[in-house]
Amino acid sequence: MRKKVRNTLRQFQMVPKGARLVIGLSGGADSVALLHVLHSLQKEFAWDSLTAVHIHHGLRGAAADEDARFAEGFCADLGIPCIVKHYDVRAEAKARGLGEEEMGRLLRYAAFRQAAGEDGCIAVAHHRRDQAETVLMRLCRGTGLKGLAGMAPVRENICRPLLFCDREEIEDYCRENRLEWREDATNREEAYTRNKLRLRVLPILEEINPQAVAHIAKTASLLAEEEDFLEQQTALYWKEVQLPSLPEEVSLSIEGLNALHPAMRRRILRQAVGQFQKKDISAKQLAALEDLLRKESGKQLDFPEGLRAENRYGTLVLSRRAADAPRGFCYALPLEEEIFIPEAGIAVLVSLDEKKVEISAETCTNVFDYDKIEHTLFCRTRRQGDVIPLRRGRKKIKELFIDAKIPRAERERYPLFVAGHTVIWVPRLKEAFGADEQTDRKVWIQIRRVQE
């Protein structure tokens, strides 16, 4: 087994020379063997240090206390530091609305990462049977190719040196090296999904074929290679469909996405969603996102995780939903005084003196017939029913925004200039009461972009 672990470490370049290595130690045979074999290889691989982390989940009373003492004693015998972290998993799970199994996993890895720091490596004791259980569990819950690839030998700074070892050879290693281990009684309880697979499903599959576990794990390994190749292809197609985006947004060409093979399109959509959340998008959500590509502009989709997707004039735009809906604003505009409007990031000057206004790349200026403006001027956001007078008839502001392809979110903070209740200017789009040769008194409105 030591030879197999040595080859796995080298093949996947799991832990670099000089690294600080943190090892998850539950006290079971798997983690005991992992710690012992890595300790025996430390000098050969020139790792800087080894540290064990044991998690006390607060679920099994005295048995859990004994597990913690065992872990500390085993580490003391090897001369390895041991960190014991105490949690109340049941209380944490209830508070966060998660299952105890998932909550325990999250807390374990949080503790491992804390101990490893930014540049340390983490080793966990998953083996071949764990891999088979993982593949079956994901298959039952519904997954794609990436899920069927199972657990990766290396993911970020987490490695699994025992992933290609059988449970039997791990226990043989412990016996040959006279290593004791602890048996977790909860591993025999069928309340947990993984335990049901371990205790009931896998034994039946092994009756059909004694090599079932090895074959499932081998299939996962092959699919992992397929997945790696497809990831490289996804990166190439991503460049073809990606469009320039605002900060905190991802923009993709809908035409480009629809031209792709459905499998590649789904991969790119998953990658786009992955820019905003670690949790993989569900099959149902992915189908809804694909459906959005076929809808008219302006349609949007909100995900529970706080992500928003919008079909925006031929572009799929993904962004983080704001915590609060955009708030409108309304500012009176006295003559000859520059007014700052923080919601729009602009400063506005209304003046009867052309010399006071500045024409530059940083400003937007328009001139109006002051005699036609009978009411106080305001700068505000749109309101329901807003229209702007035209030479022939009038046009709804909503229609003006749609025709100009102004994004929905931007419409809510787009500044309008209003005299009383009449919209006289929608910057860069339309204006009314504009000055001409017959105008006696002119008034200039200047917008200056303010850098925050």
Beta strands, then each sheet from edge to edge (+ up, - down):
strand 1: 20-24
strand 2: 49-56
strand 3: 82-86
strand 4: 121-123
strand 5: 154-155
strand 6: 158-159
strand 7: 242-243
strand 8: 249-253
strand 9: 300-302
strand 10: 307-312
strand 11: 315-320
strand 12: 330-332
strand 13: 339-341
strand 14: 346-351
strand 15: 363-369
strand 16: 377-380
strand 17: 387-389
strand 18: 394-396
strand 19: 416-419
strand 20: 422-426
strand 21: 430-431
strand 22: 442-449
sheet 1: 3+ 2+ 1+ 4+ 6+ 5-
sheet 2: 7+ 8- 11+ 10- 9+
sheet 3: 12+ 16- 19+ 20- 21+
sheet 4: 13+ 14- 22+ 15-
sheet 5: 17+ 18-
end
